[in-house]
């Protein structure tokens, strides 16, 4: 969801664009700042929410950085693709001595709620303490992919975001290893329940937490078990199923592409065509013509 700019803007920040969405009880936001010089602003917090932030793009002199106090520079050495973690109630300020553009991803969450929802043990390990600047390429990439999906209206984006937030939480929290007996994936009954539910709900969006509840597993483990059993992540399976249903409609009806897109949960014919071509190598129209002639 894209939101309007705040009524009060920080000094030298004439434009702020904000998009937000929630997956797995984690609030995800993408903020773009257009700047004209030195920037120092208080980063608003929720008393119960920890914050995980990543700098996705920056144009300007020097470095943009989070600070624990307005006049105390970040003590940690700069590394590419910087990330920070701040526990709930910690004060933070954003600073740059001369910025022109900044794009940031932020995930805020109640630690206890996320641990309970994703079935993660209580220990937070090394992330109990703040880390104002660190580097983790895998975690940065997951945050980038998640923020890219904020404005995606496709039903598959729900499972996609649920999977990404589960992977991010698994990366953040220390967890005991799964029992080896589970490494084979879902049981036959668990897999049948998942397939039946996904097929019954097509093309509507499905939350990963619902599939997890059917299987009786933790969210942090379910996606891996599902992929072991099917070769696909849950969101990939759902997208493929929607494309397969679209193929049936292309072959067996005279519906136009716009109507088929609507029946299979795509935003419009253009969106449908792009996803269909990516999976099949042909546009829907070309695919239909090739099989009907």
C-alpha positions in Angstrom: 0.0 0.0 0.0 1.5 3.3 -1.0 1.0 6.2 1.4 1.1 9.9 1.1 4.1 11.8 2.5 4.1 12.8 6.2 2.7 16.3 7.1 6.1 17.3 8.7 9.2 16.5 6.7 12.8 16.5 8.0 15.0 19.4 7.0 16.4 19.1 3.5 13.9 16.3 2.7 11.2 17.8 0.4 9.7 14.5 -0.7 9.1 11.2 1.1 7.3 8.3 -0.6 6.3 5.3 1.6 4.8 1.9 0.8 3.8 -0.6 3.5 2.5 -4.1 3.8 2.3 -6.8 6.5 3.3 -10.5 6.2 3.5 -13.0 9.0 2.9 -10.3 11.6 5.9 -8.4 10.3 5.3 -4.8 9.1 7.4 -4.1 6.0 8.0 -0.7 4.5 9.8 0.8 1.6 10.7 4.5 2.0 12.3 6.8 -0.7 13.7 10.1 0.4 14.5 12.9 -2.0 17.1 15.1 -0.3 18.8 18.4 -0.9 21.7 18.5 1.7 22.5 17.5 5.2 19.9 15.3 6.8 19.2 14.4 10.4 15.9 13.0 11.5 14.4 11.0 14.3 13.4 7.5 13.1 9.9 6.9 14.6 9.5 3.7 16.7 6.8 1.5 18.2 7.6 0.7 21.8 7.0 -3.0 21.2 8.7 -3.4 17.8 12.2 -4.3 17.0 13.5 -3.0 13.7 15.6 -4.5 10.9 16.6 -2.0 8.2 18.6 -2.2 5.0 19.9 0.7 2.8 18.9 -0.3 -0.7 20.1 2.8 -2.7 22.0 6.0 -1.8 23.1 9.0 -3.8 25.1 11.7 -2.0 28.4 12.5 -0.4 29.7 10.6 2.6 27.5 7.8 4.0 24.0 7.6 5.2 23.9 6.0 8.6 21.7 5.2 11.6 22.8 6.7 14.9 21.9 6.0 18.5 22.1 9.8 19.2 21.9 12.8 16.9 25.5 13.9 17.6 27.2 10.5 17.9 28.5 9.1 14.6 27.9 5.4 13.9 31.0 3.7 15.4 30.8 0.6 13.1 32.9 0.4 10.0 31.0 0.9 6.7 30.4 -2.2 4.6 28.5 -2.5 1.3 24.8 -3.2 1.6 24.6 -2.0 5.2 21.9 -3.4 7.5 21.0 -2.4 11.1 19.1 -4.1 13.9 17.5 -2.2 16.7 15.6 -3.8 19.6 12.3 -2.3 20.7 12.4 1.0 22.6 15.9 1.9 21.2 16.1 5.5 19.9 17.5 5.9 16.3 18.3 8.8 14.1 19.1 8.8 10.4 22.0 11.0 9.2 23.8 12.1 6.1 26.1 15.1 5.6 24.9 15.7 2.1 22.3 13.4 0.5 20.3 13.5 -2.7 18.4 10.3 -2.7 18.0 7.4 -0.2 15.9 4.2 -0.5 15.5 2.1 2.6 13.7 -1.2 3.5 12.4 -1.6 7.1 10.9 -4.6 8.8 9.4 -3.9 12.3 8.0 -6.7 14.5 7.1 -7.7 18.0 9.8 -10.4 18.8 7.4 -12.5 20.9 4.6 -12.4 18.3 6.9 -13.4 15.5 8.6 -16.2 17.5 5.3 -17.7 18.4 3.8 -17.4 14.9 6.8 -18.8 13.2 7.6 -21.5 15.8 11.0 -20.1 16.6 12.6 -20.8 20.0 12.7 -18.0 22.5 16.5 -17.3 22.4 17.3 -14.3 20.2 21.0 -15.1 20.3 23.3 -12.4 18.9 20.4 -10.2 17.8 19.4 -9.4 21.4 21.8 -6.5 21.2 21.6 -3.6 18.7 23.8 -3.7 15.7 23.9 -0.3 14.0 25.8 -1.4 10.9 26.6 -4.9 9.7 26.7 -6.8 6.4 24.9 -10.0 5.4 24.4 -10.4 1.6 21.8 -13.1 1.9 19.7 -11.1 4.5 20.0 -7.9 2.4 18.8 -9.7 -0.7 15.8 -11.2 1.1 14.9 -7.7 2.4 15.3 -6.3 -1.1 13.0 -9.0 -2.6 10.5 -8.4 0.1 10.3 -4.7 -0.4 10.0 -5.2 -4.2 6.8 -7.2 -3.5 5.0 -4.6 -1.4 2.9 -3.2 -4.2 2.4 -6.5 -6.0 -1.4 -7.2 -6.1 -0.9 -10.7 -7.5 -2.4 -13.3 -5.2 0.8 -15.3 -5.2 2.5 -12.3 -3.5 0.9 -13.3 -0.2 2.7 -16.7 -0.1 5.8 -15.2 -1.6 6.0 -12.6 1.1 5.2 -15.1 3.8 8.0 -17.3 2.6 10.5 -14.4 2.5 9.6 -13.1 6.0 10.0 -16.7 7.4 13.4 -16.9 5.7 14.4 -13.5 7.2 13.3 -14.6 10.7 15.2 -17.9 10.3 18.3 -15.9 9.4 17.9 -13.6 12.4 17.1 -16.0 15.1 19.3 -18.8 16.4 17.3 -22.1 16.2 18.1 -25.7 17.0 18.5 -27.8 13.9 15.4 -29.7 12.8 15.2 -33.4 13.5 16.8 -35.3 10.6 13.7 -37.4 10.2 11.9 -34.3 8.9 14.5 -33.7 6.1 12.5 -35.9 3.7 9.9 -33.2 3.4 6.1 -33.3 3.9 4.3 -36.6 4.6 1.9 -37.9 2.0 -1.1 -36.7 4.0 0.5 -33.3 4.7 1.3 -32.9 1.0 -2.2 -34.0 -0.1 -3.8 -31.5 2.4 -1.7 -28.7 1.0 -2.4 -29.5 -2.7 -6.2 -29.8 -2.0 -6.3 -26.5 -0.1 -4.3 -24.6 -2.7 -6.4 -26.0 -5.6 -9.7 -25.3 -3.8 -8.6 -21.7 -3.2 -7.3 -20.9 -6.7 -6.9 -18.2 -7.8 -7.3 -16.4 -4.4 -4.3 -15.5 -2.2 -3.3 -18.0 0.5 -1.3 -17.3 3.6 1.6 -19.5 4.4 0.4 -19.7 8.0 -2.7 -21.5 6.9 -0.8 -24.2 5.1 1.5 -24.5 8.1 -1.5 -25.0 10.4 -2.8 -27.8 8.1 0.6 -29.6 8.3 1.2 -29.0 12.0 4.8 -27.7 11.4 6.6 -24.5 12.1 6.6 -21.8 9.5 10.4 -21.6 9.6 10.6 -25.2 8.5 7.5 -25.6 6.3 8.7 -23.9 3.1 11.8 -26.1 3.0 9.7 -29.3 3.5 7.2 -28.2 0.8 10.0 -27.5 -1.7 11.7 -30.9 -0.8 8.4 -32.6 -1.7 7.4 -30.7 -4.8 10.6 -29.1 -6.1 8.9 -25.6 -5.7 8.3 -23.1 -3.0 4.6 -22.7 -2.1 4.2 -19.4 -4.0 5.9 -21.0 -7.1 3.5 -24.0 -6.9 0.5 -21.7 -6.7 1.6 -19.6 -9.6 2.3 -22.7 -11.8 -1.2 -24.0 -10.9 -2.8 -20.7 -12.0 -0.9 -20.9 -15.3 -2.0 -24.5 -15.8 -5.6 -23.4 -15.2 -5.1 -20.6 -17.7 -3.9 -23.2 -20.2 -7.1 -25.1 -19.8 -9.2 -22.0 -20.4 -7.1 -21.1 -23.5 -7.6 -24.6 -24.9 -11.2 -25.3 -24.0 -13.0 -21.9 -24.1 -13.3 -18.8 -26.3 -12.7 -16.4 -23.4 -10.6 -13.4 -24.3 -7.2 -12.9 -22.5 -8.6 -10.3 -20.2 -11.3 -12.7 -19.0 -8.8 -15.5 -18.5 -6.5 -13.2 -16.6 -9.4 -12.2 -14.3 -10.5 -15.9 -13.8 -6.9 -16.9 -12.8 -6.2 -14.0 -10.5 -3.9 -11.8 -12.6 -4.3 -8.0 -12.5 -4.9 -7.7 -16.2 -4.1 -9.2 -19.6 -0.6 -7.6 -19.6 0.3 -9.0 -16.2 -1.1 -12.4 -17.2 0.9 -12.3 -20.5 4.1 -11.4 -18.7 3.8 -14.2 -16.1 2.6 -16.8 -18.7 5.5 -16.1 -21.1 8.0 -16.3 -18.3 6.8 -19.8 -17.4 6.1 -21.2 -20.9 8.3 -19.2 -23.3 5.3 -18.0 -25.3 2.6 -15.4 -25.0 -0.9 -16.7 -24.2 -2.2 -15.8 -27.7 0.7 -17.6 -29.4 0.4 -20.6 -27.1 -3.3 -20.9 -27.9 -2.8 -20.4 -31.6 0.0 -23.0 -31.8 -2.2 -25.7 -30.1 -5.5 -25.0 -31.9 -4.0 -25.0 -35.4 
